[in-house]
Amino acid sequence: MEKQTSKIVINLSETNSFINQIVYELRHIHIQKDRAKFRNNLEKFGILAAYEVSKSLNYSAEEVQTSLGSTFIETIDDSIVLLSILRAGIPLQYGVLKLMDQAETGFIAAYRKEKPDGSFDIKMDYITCPNLNNKVVIFTDSMLATGSSLDNAMKMIENYGTPKEIHLISVIASEYAIDQVRRLYPAIKIWVGAIDEELTAKSYIVPGLGDAGDLAYGEKLQG
């Protein structure tokens, strides 16, 4: 069956849907203080984004038997692996997994190592991942600020096989990160709830929504 989406960057807010309401609540300085609601909104975004991603997957007709007869339905052919970039990617991944509930899963640990001047480096030191050969990989990372986390994640999965396709689901991305990912990995398809123009010198997206990991799970201490 012909795929419905050929664009490489899909800004999901360009077409009005309930995704707009979710992004509004995730950004809202007062609503986002409710930690449970924030996580739930990330999960809902994951469900809706996964539905959009599903339109671009490969399908073939499969016969199904009912109590009254049989018919043919187009079902997904692809084997799917969901890779979450921790921490804030977890509720997003859980939402995708609710829809794509037979997918395999993996996890990549990433965190910002703060420097005295307020800048930071991206540290990634853990991965658990299934075989990726000829599978559709869907990364979940709530904020795509610089693209560094995805770049490091792509390097970390090199020893796990060659995926058939790679998708990235993010709530908010900076224009800079979009350009970086397209330059480094032009085949990756990006699904995003909003694209913001400004990226500060300390690599925070503006207006963004803040630190998604802290909003979802509480502030972290630097070790």
N, C-alpha and C positions, 0 to 999 in steps of 0.2 A: 504494500500500500504506500502511496506517495506521502512523504512527510509534509506536514502543514506549515512548518516554520523553517525558513532558510537563513534568516538574519543571524549574525554572530553575537550582537548585543541586543537583548530584548529588555527594554525599559517597561516594566509591567504597569507603571502608573500612566503611561501614555494613553491607555484605553481605560476609561473609568470602570471601576469594579470595586468590590469590597476590599480589595488590597489597599486602595487609597485610605479607607477608614483605619485599617490596621497600621499602616505607616504613620498616619496622623497620631494615633494613640501611642505608638512607640516613640515618636518624637516629643510628644507633649510633656513639658517639664513637670507637670503635676501628676498626670495619669501614670507616667512611667515610674513614679515613686512606689507604686503598688507592685512589689516584686513578683508576686504570683501572677498578676495580670500581665506584667511585662513578659514573663516566660510563656504564658498562654498565648499572647499575641505573636510571639516568635514562632510558636508551634502552629498557629493558624496560618501564618504567612507561609510556613513550610508546606502545609497541606495544599494551599492554593497555588503556590509556585510549582509544586510537583505535578499538579494537574496540567499546568501550562507546559511543563517539560514533556509530559507524557504525549502531547500532540506531535512531538518531533521524533518519537521513537519508531521502531520498525514493527509492523504488524503483519499477520497473515490470518487467513480464514481458518477457523477451527469449528468442527461440528460439535454441537451440544445437544444432548438428549434431555427432553423434558418428560413429564408424565403423560403428555398428549401427543408428542411427536418429536421432531428434531429440526434444528435450524443451524445456520452458520453465522458465527460472530468473529469479527476481527479482534484478535488478542495479541498482546505484546510478545514478540519473539526474543527480545534482548534479555540477557542476564545483566542485572543491575547491582552495582556496589555503591553504597553510600559512605562517603568519607567525611567525618566531621573534624573541623579544626577547633580544638578546645580553647576556651570554655564556652563562649557564647554560641558556638555552632551546635551545641548539644540539643537545646529545645527546637532549633530549626531542623536538625536532622530527625528528631523524633516526629515532627510534623510530616516530613517527607515519608518516613517509615510507616506512618499510619495509613498513607495511601498506597505506597509501594511496599506492602507488608511482607513480601517474599524476598526482598532484596538482602544481599549480604551487607555487612557493615564493617567499618574500620574507624580508627581514631588516631589523630595526630595531635600531639601536645604542642601548643605554641603560647608564648607569653611575652609581654613587653618587659624587658629588663631596663628599668629606669636609670638614667644617668643623673649626676648632681645638677646639671644645667636644665633638667626637665625633659631632655630628649631621651630616646630609648633605642635599643636594638631588639630585633625579633629573635627570640631563642626558641628552638625546636629540638627536643631531645628524646622523643618517644613516638613510636608508631606501632600499631597493630593493624595488619592489613591482609586480606585474602589474596589469592591469585587474581590478577587483573587481566590476563590474556583474553583478548576479544570480548571484553565486557564493557558495558556503559558505566562510566564512573561519574558520580554526582557529588561534588564537593559542597559542603555547607559551611559558610563563614559569614556571620551576621554583618560585619563591616569590612568593606574592601577599600582600605585607606591608601596604601602605597603599592599593593600587589606583592610585597615581600613575602608574606606568609604563604601565599599560593605558590610563588616561585620556589620557596624552600620545600613546600609540600610536594611539588612536582619532582624535585630532585630526590626526595625521600622515597617516592614510590617507584623509582626507576628499576629497582631490583625485584619488583613484584609482578612484572609482566608488562605487556603492551596493550593498553585499553583500545577498544574499538572507537569509542567517543569519550569526550570529557566535557562535563557541564559544571558550571559554578552557580550556586544560588546564594545571593546576598541581599540583605534588606536595603542597604545604602552603599553606594560606591562613589569615589571621587572620580572626576574626569581624568585626573593624572593616572590613577590605578587602572582604569579602563584602557587608557593608551598603552600603559606598560604591559598589561596582560596581552593585549592584541599584538604588541611588538614581539614579546617573548614567546607566546603560545597562540599563534593566529587561529588554530583550529578549535580552541576552547570556546564553547558557547556560554555566554554570561546572561543570567536571568536576574534582574535587579529591580527592587521596588522603587528606587529613586536614584538619580545621579546628581551629586552636588558639585559645584564648580570649585569651591575653595578648599585647599589643603594647607594647614598652617605649617610653619617651619618645624614644629614638633610633631608633624604628621597626624594631626587631628582633622577630621572632616568637618567643615562648617557649611550649613548649620548642623548637619549630622544628627546625632541624638545623644551623644555622650559615650561613656564606656559601656558597651553592651554587656560585657562579662560582669562588671560590677553591678549594673542595674539588675541583672538576672540572678546573681548569686551572692552579692555583697562585696564590699571592698576587700582587696587582697593586700597582705603585707609583702614587701619585697624581702626575699631571702638573701 
